[in-house]
C-alpha cells in the first residue's frame, strides 16, 4: 500500500518542506522526534534546505542518523549532538569550497558543518556544498 501524503509540518511558525516518500521518511521523522526541541528546529531547517536543493534525494537511517543519497550515492548526513547539529558532506575537501572556514574535519572524504543556532544555517553555502557532494 503506498504511503499517504502528509502535509508539511509547522516549525517556529514557518512551513517546513518534508522529504518525499522516497526512502524511509517516517524513520527520519522518528529520529527527529527523539531529539530535544532546539535540535529538532535545526534538523528541520537543514532538512528543508537539503530537500529544496536536491529534491530527487532519498533518505534513510544509516549509522543511526538520516543519510541522504541521490542515484544510490550518499552525499550528506544529519546528526544531533549535545551542543550542535552536524551536517556531514560526503565529498573530498578540495571540492567543498569554504573560504569562511565553516566546515570542520580532517578526513579525506567528508567535512562537517556544526550548526548551533538557526543563524548558522547559511542556505547558499549549504546548497553549494550539496552541489559539490552530489557532483551536480
Buried (B, 14 or more C-beta within 10 A) or exposed (E): EEEEEEEEBEBEEEEBBBBBBBBBBEEBBEBBEEBEEEBBBBBBBBBBBBBEBBEEBBBBBEEEBBBBBBEEEBBBBBBBEEEBBBBBBBBBBEEBEBEEEBBEBEEEEBBBBBBEEEEBBBEEBBBBBBBBBBEE
